[in-house]
Amino acid sequence: MNGCERRREKRLNYHWPVWFAEDFSDQLSQGQMVDISSGGAAFTCLANESPYPGQYITTRFSVPHYGKDDSFELESHIRNGFVCRVDHISPVMRKIAIQFAMPLSFKPGEQNEIKEPQLEPVEV
């Protein structure tokens, strides 16, 4: 079993629906995204629909992707991966951490970092 990645990059915190199942031909369960990186994600779900640690699941979600011109789009993704952690938030809620088998093509938490503006010399 693969271990959970340990925050090798900054994560994007956002709340958007995520759907998951062991097999997408079966009934899908819905959760709420908590945060995401290129290699994995965390989401909450109802305890009675929770996957278990080590389970291989498929997820479907949208993630904000910012363009170089400050444009904004939601990109839809389907990713398979292993559940590396299940935290008991309450008797009815669980927080699930999944490590993707194939990472996203960008780093969601690092895409919109503020860069130092390039100052033009001013003549006095």
Secondary structure, 3 states (H helix, E strand, C coil): CCCCCCCCCCCEECCCEEEEECCCCCCCEEEEEEEECCCEEEEEEEHHHCCCCCCEEEEEEEEEEECCCCCEEEEEEEEEEEEEEEEECCCCEEEEEEEECCCCCCCCCCCCCCCCCCCCCCCC
